[in-house]
Structures are given as structure tokens and as C-alpha cells.
């Protein structure tokens, strides 16, 4: 059991740490005074980047986070309006590894055997090394979640999560709600 638990814990820690999150909010706003929220219409730009299933997963996760904080979802004109925007960028990651071999290149009049200065033996030479560079292409995704106050259309909270887009649909489906929850982690109203 212990052998299974440790790798699972490492995977969970790695998956959480791969998402970089920043958020900020207006400290003068009383978030407890709001009762309802609505979703801002999905941007057309997002439709070209995100498939319908992932879109629904993100929207459901955002609704869940807001409802767990005591807000009620309404179709239109909620006290808070939640907007979501996705940015995708193609990136390349490079990694270099150098093997160092050295110290015994060739024969020469080095230290000699058994300390005798006249003896012939291995000498300290320059050695050799080789460097291998590998590259990996991936897609970096950024999810911006903006929350506006309906009256005055004032931005009151923003959360941004950036990380590598998982190409495996099964794990992406599982991790999207976790990532949205991680973005909401420092929301002024805690989960109930």
C-alpha cells in the first residue's frame, strides 16, 4: 500500500504545481453583499481554441466554485458577472545534458606507479565531454477569469491560471475542474 501511495502523492503534487496562478481583488468591495452571479457570454475567440466539451467543463467548474461560496446562479443580470477567456500559445522547451569524461586520456609521465617518479603510468589529461540537447513542443494555456460587479460594471476580482495543456483527454477532463478550483483558491469568500 505504501509503495502505491508515495508515487500517487508525487503525481498529485506535480500536477498541482504545474499550474501558475495569480489573482487579485478590490479590497474595498464587500463580497458578502452579493447574492447572485451570471456568466458572461462565451467569447467567439474562445470557440476557435476550446472544444465544446472543455468549454462546458470550464463553465461547470466556475459555477461550482461560485455556488460553493454561497452565490446563486441566475441566467441574466446577476449581482456578479463572471467572464472567462482562454489564450493558447505554442511553446518549445529545451533541455541540455552534458556527460563529462576525463582525467585518464592517454599515457604520460604522470604520477607513476607506487610513487616512483621515474615510472611510466597514466597521466591526467584533458578528457572529453558530449552535450545532448532535446526539444519538446507543447501548448501553454492561460485561463483568465474576471468577475465584474453588475452595477457600475466594475472589475472586482481576477484570477489567472497558466500551465501546459494536457493532450490526454481523460486526464484533461479530470484536471480542468481542479485547475479552476486552484485559481479560486484565494477568492475573498471561502468555500462552504
N, C-alpha and C positions, 0 to 999 in steps of 0.2 A: 504494500500500500504506500509506503514511504517513497519507494522508487518511482511510483506514478505521480505522487503529489508534488514532488520537487520540480520535475520538468513542466508540469501544468502551471505551477506558480510562476516559473520563469517566463513561460509563454504569456501569461496574463500580465505580468509586469512589463514585458517588452511591448505588448500590444497597446497598453495604456500610454507608455512613454513615447510612442511613435507619433502621437498627436500633439502638436504645439498649440496651446490655447492662450489667447489673450482676451480680456474683456474689461469693460469699463461701464460705469453708470453715473447718472446725475445724482449726487449725494443729497441734493435739496428736494428730491421727489420722494413722497411717501408711497411706496409700492403697496402698502396695505390698504390704501384708499381705493384701489382699482378692484373691480369685481369680475369683469368680463374681458375677453380678448377675441379678436378675429384674425384670420390670416389674410395678408395682402395677396392679391392675385399673383400667381407664379409668372415670373418674367419670361418673355419669349426667348431670350438669350439662353436661359437655363434649359429650355426644351431641346435645344440642339446639342447640349452637353450631357444631360442626365436623362436616362430612360424613364419611362412612366412608373415602373415598379420602384426604382430607387427614389423617385420624387415622392411617391406615396409613403415610402418608408420614412423619409426625412420629415414629411409633414406630420405623420402619425407620431413620430418621436417628439417633435416640437410640441404638439398638442398635449401629449402625455406629460411632458415636463411642466408645462404651464398648469395643467389640471392638478398635478400633484402638489402644486404650490397654492392651490385654493382658488384659481381663476376658472371661470366657466366659459366654455367655447360658445360663441354665437356666430352665425353665418356672416352678419354685417354689423358695422358700427359698434364694435366692442370698445370698452374703455381703452384698451391697448390694441395696437395693430402690429402684428408680427410679420416681418418681411424676411425672406430667405433668398440668398444669391449665391451662385456657385461659380468658381473660377478654376479652370483646369490648365495646367502648364506641362509641356513635355520637358523632362529633365534628364540629364545624364550624370551618373555617379561614377567617379574614377577611384580605383584603389591600386596602390603600388606596394609591392613586396620585394625586398632585396635580400638575397641569400649571400652571406659573407663566408668565403672560404679563404683561409690564408695562414701564413706562418710557416709552412713547410714546402715552399716552392723551390725545388732544385737542391743540389748539393753544393756545399761550400765549406769553407774553413770556419765553421761556426764555433759552438761551444765545445765540440769534441766529445768523445766518449769518456766517461768516468773522470771528467775534469782535466784530462791531459790536453794542454794547449796545442800540441803538435799533431793530434789525431784529426782525422777527417771525419765529418759527420754531417748531419742535416743542419742547414743554416736557416736563419729567419729571412724569409723572402717576402715579396710584396703580396702574394696570394692573388685571388681573383674573386669577383662577385658577379652576380647577374640580377637584373631587376625585371620583374614581370608586372605589366600594367594591364588591368582589366577594366572594362567599362560596362555599365549596365544602364539601359534606358528604362525610365519609369514615368508615370504620370503623377504630378503633385496636385492634389485637390485642396481647395480652400472653400469652406462654408462660412458665409457671413450671415449672422442672424441679428437683425436690427429690430428693436421694439420702440414704437412711437406711441406717444400719448395722443389719443384721438383729438381732444380739444387742443388746438394750437399746433397740431402736427409736429410736436417736439420730440426729438430723439432722446429717450431716457435710459436705454441700455443697449449695449452692443457686445456680442460675443463672436470671436473668430477662431476657427479651428483649421489648422493646416497639417496635412500629412500625405503619405503615399496612398494612392488609390489602389485598393486591393482588386486584382484581376479575377480572383476566385469569387464567383457569385455567391456561393454558400456562406463563406466567411464574411464577405462584404455585407450580406443581408443581416448577419448576426451582429456585426460590429458597428454598423451605422447608428442604431439607437444608443449604443454605448458611447460613441463619439459625441452625439448630440447631448447626452447626459453630462459628459465631461465638459462640454462648452458651457452648460448651465450650472456647473458646479459652484461658481461664486456669485450666483444670482442673489440679489438682496433678500429675497424671501426663500427660506429653506423648504425642502420637501416635507410634506406632512406624512 
